[in-house]
Each structure stands twice: as structure tokens, then as C-alpha cells.
């Protein structure tokens, strides 16, 4: 009952405000439009005669019947397809709560009440993302979906009220603080991208008046025109902004500036796809989530150019690079459709990723591998490779198959990354038979006040990644130099060197043996002394057993899908350290998890070495493993020669590892 009363109170308030907000239509209302554009003849005639009200009415009729421009998702004439359809629980909740002015700016948090008289400057949590993303107004499109499904005019009236209210209370130049959030180019571009779809969803509403149309168009133009002079310097922000400016010009070719916007977006994207994408197809922020986002950006831009028949403005290499980016993603994707949480990454819902692959498959119909992922293997063909080294970006995948029974390990040994990268070279995730045994730390949060920054920095520490540390300090630089990458049927080798600390180089070698298990050799080279830790972080539900005497840790999963991690150093200098750490799979969500390190003290300028094994096994019987260095073993010269014994069976491994 209280909710109904609250909705009614807000609704009456909004109606009163709407009446006060209705602006007169004047000659100035049309100044941004090209009234010579085909289809606007009647609008131009009224305008020329000074009949601005009828000109706006004719313009509204034009948009309601416009067929030449197709939105990727929402178009006129499709109302029957949406009527009565389920829009999803999450969308419905956003739409219903929006009527109460309860918004969820960032999905890592709940809904916040912004008041009957909306306070757009309200900052309930001092996380910058909460205030930035408030101005993305992501609940407006769910309101549009609720309107198309139900036909209930309350959604249209409330959206129109909120649109006007936002414009009135967040004018450019209100304050430097408000401009920082409401008018950050990325947030402006988010609105520029989403508003055309919302526009189409509400366009046929009786509440969508000619006067509101003119307000909408003038506001939209201000926002789209605002971006190009203020493009971000680099990174995914710049890509998003350019793609959305191009989209604005393609969706609203009736604006005088539409052609300029399209050319601006195309020029930026043609330049940035060469700057931001390595030759192996990985986006330079080295974050799998943002890599996938970049694929969508480049492809959406290409499709927007098609709307204006400008796809020829992109060279053939543009689409080839996009396809290469998709294949790069495939190479380090696990069979459950997730990718490692390197950098600022998080878990993805499988259906969401499949939907992406489906859209990419439409763009590249001849690519059988993309179709394989789009259809979960029902169509197309699995990729014609297993292990794959993306040697420019430094993403290395050890793989024995593409199905849920496979073993897949992805390791990062990269050049310096951009904003979303972390000091983590050497970190990896090991996935086997549906389980990620060693997930990376995640990111938890982005930016904000001192407390938020402290939370972010905790997840960025080198020691919370699966790599080597000196005195548990963050590595000085991530700039790996590849020494060897070789993949053969029974042995795949990766060896690289990273200048992790001042006067200390970290050389890591990983061997994938018989497509079953992994040997990791770490060498700390340099004059620096201190405590070295070879870190391993386990899944939160692994219930590990720590065998201090054998320097071994094994998981205890009831389904028998388990992992043994054991230090095999001959001299016995290493000791097993039990650790507790955290993991964040989603924004603002964290949980404790077990971890371990093999630790030794580097007391002199001589090299220190670790040899460890990661052995996936089935059942509750922990494998018995030992290792002997052969006489010719000389790791300083790159020769690994050892005899490994697993459950009584010996195998000699002799390889030049660099």
C-alpha cells in the first residue's frame, strides 16, 4: 500500500513538473537540423512559413514512420512483437523501481532512493563508478521495454519527466564537480549510444509530444557534439566515444553535423585499431573483458557505418583485425566460455558470451571456429589448434582439447599494459574438467575516495597473483621478454624473463608434459637479496590439505576432480607457507580463499631456483611424485634435465628451455 501511495505521489509531482517544463517551439528549435534531408519536405514547408508547431508535428510523424534507418535492437513497426512479452526479472525490477526514483547506477550495489524531487548529485557510496554510472541512466531502456510490453503510459510519462529533469538539473557548466561526473565524455557517449533505442521504444507514446521531440533532439545534439573535442587520450574510453559518435551520425543523419560525426568516429577508429591491437589480435589493455568489449566496439562502428553506406571508409584490414581479435579471444577462452580474470576482469555469464559469439558469427559467417563457439559446437568446426602463444601481447595457452573434459592453462607474460593491467606477469589460471583451480584475483572495485582506492589496490598486489615475489612487494615493471615458445604434441614449453624488481630478474619456464601436467621452473637472477615466494591461489571451495613435510598441497573435491601442487626442489631450502587471501569474481563482491607459497631466502647474489609441479588427478588418492636432477642439468645455461617419478613410473625430461 505504501508503495502504491509513493508511486501516486511521485506521479502527481512529475505531472506538475512536466506541465511546467513544456517549452514553446520556436524557429531556434530547428537550427541544428538539415531540413533539406530527404523526407523532411513537409517539415521544411511548415518551417519556411513560420508554422513551427506544425513543423514539429510533421517531424514527429516523420520519425514515427521512418524506415530507412534501422536500430540494431528496437524499431518502429515491431510493437506487436514486444507486446505482452516477458522483459526479464532484472529489467522489470529496474523499470518498476525507476517509477519510485530508486536507481541502481552500478550493479555491484543495490538500489538507492534519489528522492521524489530527484537529486542527481546524490552520492550514496564514495565509489566514483556509482556517481559516474548514475549519469548513464541505464534504467531508461528497461522502462522502454516495460512500456512496449505492457502499453502502460506511466512508463512513458515517467521517462519523459526524468529526461527533462536530468537536462534541467545537470546543465553543462553547473559546476566543475558535476561536469566531472555528468559530462565525462565516456558517460556522455553512453547516453548517446543508448538514447536512440529508448527514443524508438517510446516514440509512439501519446506523451511523446512534438515539443518533447524538439527538446530531445536538441539535447541529444548537444551531447553528441560535446564528445569529439574532448575525446579521451587513449584506451577503451576513446574507442567507446568514437564508436558512439559515429553511431549518432548514422542514426540521426537529419542533423547538420551528422556527416562530421561519422567521419570523426571513423577516423579515430581507423587510427586506434592499429594502435590498440597487437599483431596477435589482443587489445593493449591486456584485460580479457575489455578485449571482448573492444571487439564489440569496432564491430558496432562498422555496422553503424553500414547504416550510412560508409563501410568503404574502413580498409579491408579493419575487419580482418576484428576477426583476428575474436580468434585471439577463442585461443584463451575456457570451455565454459569464461576467460582469465587478468587485469580488471570478472566472470561472464555463458549465455551473454554466446550471444556475443552469435553476433560475431553473423559478421564473419565463413569462420567455422566462431560459429563453433556461437552454437556451442553444434555447428562449425573446433579451432585447428590447441596450445597457442600470442607472443606480442604475452598471453600463452596450454591446451589439450576444446570440450568440458579438457585441461587448459592460460599464463600472462606481457609488455607493459594500460590502465586495466596489473603488476602480475607470470600469473595464470588452470582449468580442468569444468573447474578453474587457480582463478586470478579479480579487481573488486575501480576508483573513489581513499577507502575505495585502498580496496582496489589490495587486489592489484603482485602477491595475490600466481607468480613470484620478492619480500611480497609489487613487481616494479611488467615487461616480459620471450625466450622460448614451442608447442609439440607431447610437450609445450614457455620461457620468458621479466625485470620484476630492481636488480632482480624473474625467469619463469612452464612445461606442459604429455598434455597432462605442468612443471614450473622459476629462477630469481640478480644481486638483490630477500625473501622469495612462489605463490599459488586456489578456488574458495577447494578445502586443501597442506602437507608441510612434503611441501605439497592437494585439493579435496568430492567429485574427484583434484589438483596437487608440490615443490620439487632438490636442496630442500623451500618451505611451504599456508596463506589466506581473497578473490573477486564480480564488482564489489569478494570472498576468502586458501592460498600457499613455496618460500626461500635469497641470501647472496647467486641465482635462486624453484621447481614445482601442478598435477591434475582424478580421485582421492594423492599421487606420489619425486624428482631428481640429472648430472647434465644446467638451468643457468637453459638445459633442464630431470627424472620425474609419478606413482612409481619414471620419465626423463631433457629440454633446452631457452
C-alpha positions as CSV (number, residue, x, y, z in Angstrom):
1,X,0.0,0.0,0.0
2,X,2.8,2.4,0.9
3,X,4.5,1.7,-2.4
4,X,1.3,2.5,-4.3
5,X,0.9,5.8,-2.4
6,X,4.5,6.6,-3.1
7,X,4.1,6.0,-6.8
8,X,1.0,8.1,-6.9
9,X,2.7,10.9,-5.0
10,X,5.7,10.9,-7.4
11,X,3.4,10.6,-10.4
12,X,1.4,13.7,-9.4
13,X,4.6,15.6,-8.7
14,X,6.0,14.5,-12.1
15,X,2.8,15.6,-13.9
16,X,3.1,19.0,-12.3
17,X,6.7,19.4,-13.2
18,X,6.0,18.2,-16.8
19,X,3.5,20.9,-17.4
20,X,6.0,23.4,-16.1
21,X,8.7,22.0,-18.3
22,X,6.9,22.1,-21.6
23,X,8.9,24.6,-23.7
24,X,7.5,26.6,-26.6
25,X,8.6,25.5,-30.1
26,X,10.4,28.3,-31.9
27,X,12.5,28.9,-35.0
28,X,15.6,28.2,-32.9
29,X,14.3,24.7,-32.2
30,X,15.2,23.6,-35.8
31,X,18.6,25.3,-36.2
32,X,20.5,22.0,-35.8
33,X,18.5,20.1,-38.4
34,X,19.2,19.8,-42.1
35,X,15.6,20.4,-43.3
36,X,16.7,19.6,-46.9
37,X,17.2,16.0,-45.9
38,X,15.0,13.6,-47.9
39,X,11.7,13.0,-46.2
40,X,11.6,16.4,-44.4
41,X,9.9,18.3,-47.2
42,X,6.7,18.9,-45.3
43,X,8.7,19.9,-42.2
44,X,10.6,22.4,-44.2
45,X,7.5,23.8,-45.8
46,X,5.9,24.5,-42.4
47,X,9.2,25.9,-41.1
48,X,9.6,28.2,-44.0
49,X,6.1,29.5,-43.4
50,X,6.9,30.2,-39.8
51,X,4.5,27.5,-38.6
52,X,6.8,25.9,-36.1
53,X,4.2,23.9,-34.2
54,X,3.1,22.1,-37.3
55,X,6.7,21.7,-38.4
56,X,7.4,19.8,-35.2
57,X,4.3,17.8,-35.6
58,X,5.3,16.8,-39.1
59,X,8.8,16.0,-37.8
60,X,7.4,13.7,-35.2
61,X,5.3,11.9,-37.8
62,X,8.4,11.6,-40.0
63,X,10.3,9.8,-37.2
64,X,7.4,7.6,-36.4
65,X,7.2,6.4,-40.0
66,X,11.0,6.4,-40.8
67,X,12.0,3.1,-42.3
68,X,15.4,3.9,-43.8
69,X,17.3,3.8,-40.5
70,X,17.4,0.6,-38.6
71,X,18.3,0.4,-34.9
72,X,20.2,-2.8,-34.0
73,X,17.5,-3.8,-31.5
74,X,14.4,-1.5,-31.4
75,X,12.5,-0.3,-34.4
76,X,9.1,1.1,-35.3
77,X,6.6,-1.5,-36.5
78,X,7.8,-4.1,-34.1
79,X,5.4,-3.2,-31.3
80,X,3.4,-6.4,-31.7
81,X,6.5,-8.5,-31.2
82,X,7.1,-6.9,-27.8
83,X,3.5,-6.6,-26.5
84,X,2.9,-9.0,-23.6
85,X,6.4,-10.4,-23.7
86,X,8.5,-11.1,-20.6
87,X,11.2,-8.5,-20.4
88,X,13.1,-10.4,-17.7
89,X,13.1,-10.0,-14.0
90,X,16.1,-7.7,-13.8
91,X,14.7,-5.3,-16.4
92,X,11.2,-5.3,-14.8
93,X,12.7,-4.5,-11.4
94,X,14.7,-1.6,-12.8
95,X,11.6,-0.2,-14.6
96,X,9.4,-0.5,-11.5
97,X,11.9,0.9,-9.1
98,X,12.6,3.8,-11.5
99,X,8.9,4.9,-11.0
100,X,9.9,5.3,-7.4
101,X,13.1,7.1,-8.3
102,X,15.1,4.2,-6.9
103,X,18.0,3.7,-9.3
104,X,20.9,1.1,-9.4
105,X,23.7,3.0,-11.1
106,X,26.3,0.2,-10.6
107,X,25.2,-3.4,-10.5
108,X,27.7,-4.2,-7.8
109,X,25.5,-2.3,-5.4
110,X,21.8,-2.3,-4.7
111,X,19.2,0.4,-5.5
112,X,19.4,3.8,-3.9
113,X,16.5,6.3,-3.4
114,X,17.2,9.5,-5.2
115,X,14.1,11.3,-3.8
116,X,10.7,12.4,-5.1
117,X,12.5,15.5,-6.5
118,X,15.4,13.6,-8.0
119,X,18.8,14.6,-6.5
120,X,21.2,13.8,-9.4
121,X,24.1,14.8,-7.3
122,X,23.4,12.3,-4.5
123,X,26.5,10.1,-3.9
124,X,25.4,7.3,-1.5
125,X,28.7,5.4,-1.7
126,X,32.0,7.2,-2.4
127,X,32.8,4.9,-5.3
128,X,33.3,7.1,-8.4
129,X,31.6,4.4,-10.5
130,X,28.4,4.9,-8.6
131,X,28.2,8.6,-9.5
132,X,29.6,8.2,-13.0
133,X,27.2,5.4,-13.9
134,X,24.2,7.2,-12.4
135,X,24.5,9.5,-15.4
136,X,24.5,6.6,-17.8
137,X,20.7,6.3,-16.9
138,X,20.8,2.6,-17.7
139,X,17.2,2.1,-16.3
140,X,15.7,4.2,-19.1
141,X,15.8,1.4,-21.6
142,X,14.2,-1.1,-19.3
143,X,11.4,1.5,-18.8
144,X,11.0,1.5,-22.6
145,X,10.9,-2.3,-22.7
146,X,8.3,-2.3,-19.9
147,X,6.3,0.2,-21.9
148,X,6.4,-1.8,-25.1
149,X,5.4,-4.9,-23.2
150,X,2.6,-3.5,-21.1
151,X,1.5,-0.5,-23.1
152,X,1.2,1.3,-19.7
153,X,1.6,5.0,-20.3
154,X,3.0,5.5,-16.8
155,X,6.4,4.4,-18.0
156,X,6.5,6.9,-20.9
157,X,5.3,9.8,-18.8
158,X,7.9,9.0,-16.1
159,X,10.7,8.6,-18.7
160,X,9.9,11.9,-20.3
161,X,9.8,13.6,-16.9
162,X,13.2,12.1,-15.9
163,X,14.8,13.0,-19.3
164,X,13.7,16.6,-18.8
165,X,14.6,16.6,-15.1
166,X,18.1,15.4,-15.9
167,X,18.6,18.0,-18.5
168,X,17.3,20.8,-16.3
169,X,19.4,19.8,-13.2
170,X,22.6,18.8,-15.0
171,X,23.4,21.6,-17.5
172,X,26.9,21.7,-18.8
173,X,28.8,24.1,-16.6
174,X,26.6,23.7,-13.5
175,X,29.9,23.1,-11.5
176,X,33.3,21.6,-12.2
177,X,32.3,18.8,-9.8
178,X,29.1,18.0,-11.6
179,X,30.7,18.3,-15.0
180,X,33.3,15.7,-13.9
181,X,30.6,13.1,-13.5
182,X,27.6,14.1,-15.6
183,X,29.7,15.3,-18.5
184,X,32.7,13.0,-18.5
185,X,33.0,12.0,-22.2
186,X,32.5,8.3,-21.5
187,X,29.2,8.9,-19.7
188,X,28.0,11.3,-22.4
189,X,28.9,8.6,-25.0
190,X,26.9,6.0,-23.0
191,X,23.8,8.2,-23.3
192,X,24.5,8.9,-26.9
193,X,24.6,5.2,-27.5
194,X,21.5,4.2,-25.5
195,X,19.2,7.1,-26.2
196,X,18.3,6.2,-29.8
197,X,17.0,2.8,-28.7
198,X,15.0,4.4,-25.8
199,X,13.8,7.0,-28.3
200,X,12.4,4.3,-30.6
201,X,10.8,2.4,-27.7
202,X,8.8,5.5,-26.5
203,X,8.3,7.2,-29.9
204,X,4.7,6.2,-30.4
205,X,3.6,7.2,-27.0
206,X,0.8,9.8,-26.8
207,X,3.0,11.5,-24.2
208,X,5.8,11.9,-26.7
209,X,4.7,15.3,-28.0
210,X,6.2,17.5,-30.7
211,X,7.5,19.8,-28.1
212,X,9.3,17.0,-26.3
213,X,10.7,15.8,-29.6
214,X,12.4,19.1,-30.2
215,X,13.8,19.1,-26.6
216,X,15.1,15.6,-27.1
217,X,16.8,16.3,-30.4
218,X,18.5,19.5,-29.1
219,X,19.7,17.7,-26.0
220,X,20.9,14.8,-28.0
221,X,22.8,17.0,-30.4
222,X,24.5,18.9,-27.6
223,X,25.7,15.6,-26.1
224,X,26.9,14.1,-29.4
225,X,28.7,17.3,-30.4
226,X,30.3,17.6,-27.0
227,X,32.4,14.4,-27.4
228,X,34.8,14.9,-30.4
229,X,36.6,18.0,-29.0
230,X,37.0,16.1,-25.7
231,X,37.9,12.6,-26.8
232,X,39.8,10.6,-24.2
233,X,43.5,10.3,-24.9
234,X,43.6,6.5,-25.4
235,X,42.3,3.2,-24.3
236,X,38.8,1.7,-24.4
237,X,37.2,5.0,-23.4
238,X,38.4,6.6,-26.7
239,X,37.1,3.6,-28.7
240,X,33.7,3.8,-27.0
241,X,33.4,7.5,-27.6
242,X,34.4,7.4,-31.2
243,X,32.1,4.4,-32.0
244,X,29.2,6.2,-30.4
245,X,29.8,9.5,-32.1
246,X,29.8,7.5,-35.4
247,X,26.6,5.8,-34.3
248,X,24.9,9.2,-33.5
249,X,25.7,10.4,-37.0
250,X,24.4,7.2,-38.6
251,X,21.2,7.1,-36.5
252,X,20.3,10.8,-36.9
253,X,21.5,11.7,-40.4
254,X,19.0,14.6,-40.2
255,X,21.4,16.6,-38.1
256,X,23.6,19.2,-39.9
257,X,26.6,17.7,-38.1
258,X,25.8,14.1,-38.8
259,X,28.4,13.7,-41.5
260,X,31.0,15.3,-39.4
261,X,30.3,13.0,-36.5
262,X,30.5,9.9,-38.8
263,X,33.8,11.0,-40.3
264,X,35.2,11.8,-36.8
265,X,34.3,8.4,-35.4
266,X,35.7,6.6,-38.4
267,X,39.0,8.5,-38.4
268,X,39.6,7.7,-34.7
269,X,38.7,4.1,-35.0
270,X,40.9,3.6,-38.2
271,X,43.8,5.1,-36.2
272,X,43.2,3.4,-32.9
273,X,42.6,-0.2,-34.2
274,X,46.3,0.0,-35.4
275,X,47.5,1.5,-32.1
276,X,45.5,-0.5,-29.6
277,X,45.5,-4.0,-31.1
278,X,48.7,-6.1,-31.2
279,X,49.6,-8.1,-34.3
280,X,48.4,-11.2,-32.5
281,X,44.9,-9.7,-32.0
282,X,44.9,-8.7,-28.3
283,X,43.8,-5.2,-27.2
284,X,46.6,-3.5,-25.4
285,X,44.9,-3.1,-22.0
286,X,45.6,-6.8,-21.6
287,X,42.2,-7.4,-19.9
288,X,40.1,-10.2,-21.4
289,X,36.8,-8.5,-20.5
290,X,37.9,-5.2,-22.2
291,X,39.4,-7.1,-25.1
292,X,35.9,-8.6,-25.8
293,X,34.4,-5.1,-25.3
294,X,36.8,-3.7,-27.9
295,X,35.7,-6.3,-30.4
296,X,32.1,-5.2,-30.0
297,X,33.1,-1.5,-30.3
298,X,35.0,-2.0,-33.6
299,X,32.2,-4.2,-35.0
300,X,29.4,-1.8,-33.9
301,X,31.2,1.0,-35.5
302,X,31.5,-0.9,-38.8
303,X,27.7,-1.8,-38.7
304,X,26.9,1.9,-37.9
305,X,28.9,2.9,-41.0
306,X,26.8,0.5,-43.0
307,X,23.6,2.3,-41.9
308,X,25.0,5.3,-43.9
309,X,26.6,3.2,-46.6
310,X,30.1,4.3,-45.4
311,X,31.6,0.9,-44.7
312,X,34.1,1.5,-47.5
313,X,35.7,4.2,-45.3
314,X,37.2,1.3,-43.3
315,X,40.0,-0.5,-45.1
316,X,39.9,-4.3,-45.5
317,X,42.5,-4.6,-42.7
318,X,39.9,-3.2,-40.2
319,X,37.5,-6.2,-40.5
320,X,40.5,-8.6,-40.7
321,X,41.8,-7.2,-37.4
322,X,38.4,-7.7,-35.7
323,X,38.3,-11.3,-36.9
324,X,41.8,-11.8,-35.6
325,X,40.7,-10.3,-32.2
326,X,37.9,-12.9,-32.0
327,X,40.3,-15.7,-32.7
328,X,42.7,-14.4,-30.1
329,X,39.8,-14.5,-27.5
330,X,38.9,-18.0,-28.6
331,X,42.5,-19.1,-28.0
332,X,42.4,-18.1,-24.3
333,X,38.8,-18.9,-23.6
334,X,38.0,-21.9,-21.3
335,X,35.3,-24.4,-22.4
336,X,32.8,-22.8,-20.0
337,X,33.1,-19.6,-22.1
338,X,35.0,-17.7,-19.4
339,X,38.4,-16.2,-19.8
340,X,41.1,-15.5,-17.2
341,X,40.4,-12.6,-14.8
342,X,43.7,-10.8,-15.8
343,X,43.6,-7.1,-15.1
344,X,40.2,-5.6,-14.4
345,X,38.2,-8.7,-15.5
346,X,35.4,-10.7,-14.0
347,X,33.3,-13.7,-14.7
348,X,30.9,-13.7,-17.6
349,X,27.6,-15.4,-17.9
350,X,27.9,-18.1,-20.5
351,X,24.7,-17.0,-22.4
352,X,26.0,-13.4,-22.6
353,X,29.2,-14.6,-24.1
354,X,27.4,-17.0,-26.5
355,X,25.3,-14.0,-27.6
356,X,28.4,-12.1,-28.4
357,X,29.8,-15.0,-30.4
358,X,26.5,-15.3,-32.3
359,X,26.7,-11.6,-33.3
360,X,30.3,-12.1,-34.3
361,X,29.4,-15.1,-36.4
362,X,26.9,-13.1,-38.4
363,X,29.7,-10.7,-39.2
364,X,32.1,-13.4,-40.2
365,X,29.9,-16.3,-41.5
366,X,32.8,-18.1,-43.2
367,X,34.7,-18.5,-39.9
368,X,33.9,-22.0,-38.7
369,X,35.6,-21.6,-35.4
370,X,33.5,-18.6,-34.5
371,X,30.4,-20.5,-35.5
372,X,31.5,-23.4,-33.3
373,X,31.5,-21.1,-30.3
374,X,28.3,-19.3,-31.3
375,X,26.4,-22.7,-31.4
376,X,28.3,-24.4,-28.5
377,X,29.7,-26.9,-31.0
378,X,26.5,-27.8,-32.8
379,X,27.7,-26.1,-36.0
380,X,31.0,-25.0,-37.4
381,X,34.3,-26.6,-36.6
382,X,36.5,-26.5,-33.5
383,X,39.7,-24.5,-34.0
384,X,42.5,-26.3,-35.8
385,X,45.0,-25.6,-32.9
386,X,45.3,-26.4,-29.3
387,X,48.1,-24.6,-27.4
388,X,48.6,-21.1,-28.7
389,X,51.1,-18.4,-28.0
390,X,50.0,-14.8,-28.5
391,X,53.6,-13.6,-28.4
392,X,53.0,-9.9,-28.9
393,X,50.5,-9.5,-26.0
394,X,52.1,-12.2,-23.9
395,X,49.0,-14.5,-23.5
396,X,50.0,-18.2,-23.6
397,X,47.5,-21.0,-23.6
398,X,48.4,-24.6,-22.9
399,X,45.5,-26.8,-24.0
400,X,44.7,-30.4,-24.7
401,X,41.1,-30.0,-26.0
402,X,38.1,-27.8,-26.5
403,X,35.4,-29.7,-24.6
404,X,34.5,-29.7,-20.9
405,X,36.9,-32.6,-20.1
406,X,39.9,-30.6,-21.3
407,X,42.9,-29.2,-19.4
408,X,43.6,-25.6,-20.2
409,X,46.1,-23.2,-18.6
410,X,46.5,-19.6,-19.6
411,X,49.5,-17.6,-18.5
412,X,50.2,-13.9,-18.8
413,X,53.8,-12.7,-19.6
414,X,53.2,-9.4,-21.2
415,X,54.7,-6.0,-22.1
416,X,53.6,-3.0,-20.0
417,X,49.8,-2.7,-20.1
418,X,47.5,0.2,-19.9
419,X,45.0,1.3,-17.1
420,X,43.4,-2.1,-16.6
421,X,46.6,-4.1,-16.4
422,X,48.1,-5.1,-13.0
423,X,51.6,-5.9,-11.8
424,X,51.1,-9.6,-12.3
425,X,53.4,-11.1,-15.0
426,X,53.6,-14.8,-14.6
427,X,50.1,-15.2,-13.2
428,X,47.9,-17.9,-14.7
429,X,44.7,-19.8,-14.4
430,X,44.4,-23.6,-14.6
431,X,41.1,-25.1,-15.7
432,X,40.3,-28.8,-15.9
433,X,37.0,-30.6,-16.4
434,X,34.8,-27.7,-15.6
435,X,36.8,-26.3,-12.7
436,X,39.1,-23.3,-12.5
437,X,41.5,-24.4,-9.8
438,X,43.6,-21.2,-9.6
439,X,41.5,-18.2,-10.5
440,X,43.2,-14.8,-10.7
441,X,42.4,-12.3,-8.0
442,X,39.9,-10.1,-10.0
443,X,39.6,-6.3,-9.4
444,X,36.7,-5.8,-6.9
445,X,36.4,-2.0,-7.4
446,X,37.7,0.8,-9.6
447,X,38.2,4.2,-8.1
448,X,36.9,6.6,-5.4
449,X,37.9,8.0,-2.1
450,X,40.9,6.8,-0.1
451,X,39.0,3.8,1.3
452,X,37.8,2.7,-2.2
453,X,41.3,3.1,-3.6
454,X,42.7,1.0,-0.7
455,X,40.2,-1.8,-1.6
456,X,41.2,-1.6,-5.3
457,X,44.9,-1.7,-4.5
458,X,44.6,-4.8,-2.4
459,X,43.5,-6.9,-5.4
460,X,46.3,-5.4,-7.6
461,X,49.1,-6.6,-5.4
462,X,51.6,-9.0,-7.0
463,X,51.5,-11.3,-4.0
464,X,47.8,-12.1,-4.6
465,X,48.6,-13.4,-8.1
466,X,50.1,-16.8,-9.1
467,X,53.6,-15.6,-9.6
468,X,57.0,-14.9,-7.9
469,X,57.5,-12.1,-5.4
470,X,60.5,-10.5,-3.6
471,X,59.6,-9.6,0.1
472,X,56.0,-9.7,-1.1
473,X,56.4,-6.4,-2.8
474,X,54.7,-5.4,-6.1
475,X,56.9,-6.1,-9.1
476,X,58.5,-2.9,-10.5
477,X,57.5,-3.4,-14.1
478,X,55.7,-5.9,-16.3
479,X,57.8,-6.2,-19.4
480,X,58.3,-9.8,-20.3
481,X,60.8,-10.8,-22.9
482,X,60.1,-14.1,-24.6
483,X,62.9,-16.6,-24.6
484,X,61.1,-19.7,-26.0
485,X,57.6,-20.8,-27.0
486,X,57.3,-24.2,-28.6
487,X,54.3,-26.5,-28.9
488,X,54.7,-30.1,-29.8
489,X,52.2,-33.0,-29.3
490,X,53.7,-34.2,-26.0
491,X,55.5,-31.1,-24.8
492,X,54.7,-27.4,-24.8
493,X,57.4,-25.0,-23.4
494,X,57.1,-21.3,-22.5
495,X,60.1,-19.5,-21.1
496,X,60.4,-15.7,-20.5
497,X,62.3,-13.2,-18.5
498,X,60.7,-10.2,-16.6
499,X,62.6,-7.4,-14.8
500,X,60.3,-7.7,-11.8
501,X,62.4,-5.8,-9.3
502,X,65.4,-3.5,-9.2
503,X,68.5,-5.8,-9.6
504,X,66.3,-8.9,-9.8
505,X,65.1,-10.7,-12.9
506,X,62.4,-13.3,-12.8
507,X,62.7,-16.1,-15.3
508,X,59.8,-18.4,-15.5
509,X,59.6,-21.6,-17.5
510,X,56.5,-23.7,-17.8
511,X,56.4,-27.2,-19.4
512,X,53.1,-28.8,-20.3
513,X,54.0,-32.5,-20.3
514,X,52.1,-35.2,-22.2
515,X,49.2,-32.8,-22.3
516,X,48.5,-33.8,-18.7
517,X,50.5,-31.8,-16.1
518,X,52.8,-28.8,-15.6
519,X,56.3,-28.2,-14.3
520,X,57.1,-24.6,-13.3
521,X,60.7,-23.6,-13.0
522,X,61.3,-20.1,-11.5
523,X,64.8,-18.6,-11.4
524,X,65.4,-15.3,-9.5
525,X,68.5,-13.7,-11.0
526,X,70.4,-10.7,-9.7
527,X,72.3,-9.1,-6.8
528,X,69.2,-8.3,-4.7
529,X,68.7,-10.4,-1.5
530,X,65.4,-11.1,0.3
531,X,62.6,-13.5,0.8
532,X,61.2,-15.1,-2.4
533,X,57.7,-16.6,-2.6
534,X,56.3,-18.7,-5.4
535,X,52.6,-18.0,-4.9
536,X,49.6,-20.2,-5.8
537,X,46.0,-19.2,-5.1
538,X,43.2,-21.8,-5.0
539,X,39.5,-21.7,-5.6
540,X,37.4,-20.8,-2.5
541,X,35.8,-24.3,-2.1
542,X,39.0,-26.4,-2.7
543,X,39.4,-27.5,1.0
544,X,43.1,-28.0,0.6
545,X,45.3,-30.3,2.6
546,X,48.7,-28.8,3.4
547,X,51.5,-31.4,3.7
548,X,54.3,-29.3,5.2
549,X,56.8,-32.1,5.3
550,X,56.4,-32.9,1.6
551,X,55.9,-29.3,0.6
552,X,52.7,-30.3,-1.1
553,X,49.1,-29.1,-1.2
554,X,46.2,-31.0,-2.7
555,X,42.5,-30.1,-3.2
556,X,39.7,-32.2,-1.8
557,X,36.7,-32.1,-4.2
558,X,34.1,-34.8,-3.7
559,X,33.7,-35.3,-7.4
560,X,37.4,-36.5,-7.6
561,X,38.5,-33.7,-9.9
562,X,41.5,-32.6,-8.0
563,X,44.9,-30.8,-8.2
564,X,48.2,-31.4,-6.5
565,X,50.8,-28.6,-6.2
566,X,54.2,-29.7,-4.9
567,X,57.6,-28.2,-4.6
568,X,60.3,-30.5,-6.0
569,X,63.4,-28.5,-5.1
570,X,66.3,-30.9,-4.5
571,X,68.1,-29.0,-1.8
572,X,65.1,-28.7,0.4
573,X,65.6,-25.0,1.1
574,X,62.0,-24.1,0.2
575,X,59.3,-24.3,2.9
576,X,55.5,-24.5,2.4
577,X,53.6,-21.4,3.7
578,X,49.9,-21.6,4.2
579,X,48.2,-18.3,3.2
580,X,44.7,-16.8,3.3
581,X,43.7,-14.4,0.5
582,X,40.6,-13.2,-1.4
583,X,39.0,-13.4,-4.8
584,X,36.5,-11.1,-6.5
585,X,34.5,-12.6,-9.3
586,X,32.2,-9.6,-9.6
587,X,32.3,-5.9,-8.9
588,X,32.1,-5.2,-5.1
589,X,31.8,-8.8,-4.2
590,X,34.7,-10.7,-2.6
591,X,35.2,-13.9,-0.7
592,X,38.1,-15.5,1.3
593,X,40.0,-18.4,-0.3
594,X,43.0,-20.5,0.5
595,X,46.5,-20.0,-0.9
596,X,50.0,-21.1,-0.5
597,X,53.6,-20.2,-1.3
598,X,56.9,-22.0,-1.5
599,X,59.3,-19.7,0.2
600,X,63.0,-19.4,0.5
601,X,65.5,-16.7,1.4
602,X,67.9,-15.4,-1.2
603,X,71.0,-14.6,0.9
604,X,73.5,-13.9,-1.8
605,X,74.0,-12.6,-5.3
606,X,73.7,-16.1,-6.8
607,X,70.6,-17.3,-8.5
608,X,67.7,-18.9,-6.6
609,X,65.6,-21.6,-8.2
610,X,62.2,-23.2,-7.6
611,X,60.9,-26.3,-9.3
612,X,57.3,-27.2,-8.8
613,X,54.6,-29.4,-10.3
614,X,50.9,-28.8,-10.9
615,X,49.4,-32.2,-11.3
616,X,45.6,-32.6,-12.0
617,X,44.4,-36.0,-11.0
618,X,41.2,-38.0,-10.5
619,X,40.1,-39.5,-7.2
620,X,41.1,-39.1,-3.6
621,X,44.4,-40.8,-3.8
622,X,47.1,-38.1,-3.9
623,X,49.8,-39.0,-6.5
624,X,53.3,-39.8,-5.1
625,X,55.8,-37.6,-7.0
626,X,59.5,-37.1,-6.7
627,X,62.2,-35.5,-9.0
628,X,65.9,-36.0,-9.4
629,X,68.2,-33.6,-11.3
630,X,70.3,-35.4,-13.8
631,X,74.0,-34.7,-14.0
632,X,73.8,-32.6,-17.1
633,X,71.1,-30.4,-15.8
634,X,72.2,-26.7,-16.0
635,X,69.4,-24.3,-15.7
636,X,71.7,-21.3,-15.8
637,X,72.5,-22.3,-19.4
638,X,68.9,-23.2,-20.2
639,X,69.2,-27.0,-20.0
640,X,66.6,-28.8,-18.0
641,X,67.4,-32.4,-17.4
642,X,65.5,-34.2,-14.7
643,X,63.9,-37.6,-14.0
644,X,60.4,-37.4,-12.6
645,X,58.7,-40.3,-10.8
646,X,55.0,-40.3,-10.6
647,X,53.3,-43.2,-8.8
648,X,56.4,-45.4,-9.4
649,X,56.7,-44.6,-13.1
650,X,59.8,-42.6,-14.2
651,X,60.1,-40.2,-17.1
652,X,63.2,-38.4,-18.2
653,X,62.7,-34.8,-19.3
654,X,65.6,-33.2,-21.1
655,X,64.9,-30.0,-23.0
656,X,66.7,-26.8,-23.9
657,X,64.2,-24.4,-22.3
658,X,65.8,-21.2,-23.5
